[in-house]
Amino acid sequence: MTSTNTPAFHQIVRPHEITAELKRELIDCWITVTNAGGAAGFPFPPVDTDHVAPVADRLIADLDPDRSRLLLAAIDGSLAGWLNIRRDINPVVAHWGTINHLQSHTSFRGRSIGTALMNRAREIARDEMNLEQLHLAARGGVGLEDFYGRLGWKEIGRWPGALRLAPDDDRDEILMILAPL
């Protein structure tokens, strides 16, 4: 069997679509990415299943086609990365969504999984969720603004020192937008 670098995408839009195996893969990916230093929502590695599983459970419980979707990327049947697209149902802000938890598994780094996920998320947000723009917040100091910038995202602000990773390690939270989709 030949391997491919082109991921297959799959959306999960309802909690019952998550199998026990997929949930385990999602949690394992999150743990691996976080413990490798990834800015994936857990700022204080190391983490384990006891840390990640409750957060994953809440994310899964909130899945809904109109409000929250998981986008998964697989290579040769293995989870290579994932992200979450969310929208608030408040009609004042329902025209935009937020990207959360972009992750590419360390076993698949260097294969442009993150780029592929972000490009596919843009299509889903525009064509399926009828969003007009996407927002995200990224941790400063790790080059994420450059990665997103190459994909067309624009920095629209910073919260200086918003993230305290250690007593002497405060980072900016970088606010970014992608518009139009």
Secondary structure as UniProt FT lines:
FT   STRAND          8..12
FT   HELIX           15..17
FT   HELIX           20..35
FT   TURN            36..37
FT   HELIX           49..61
FT   TURN            65..67
FT   STRAND          68..75
FT   TURN            76..77
FT   STRAND          78..87
FT   TURN            91..95
FT   STRAND          96..104
FT   HELIX           106..108
FT   TURN            109..110
FT   HELIX           113..127
FT   STRAND          133..139
FT   TURN            140..143
FT   HELIX           144..150
FT   TURN            151..152
FT   STRAND          154..166
FT   TURN            167..168
FT   STRAND          169..178
//
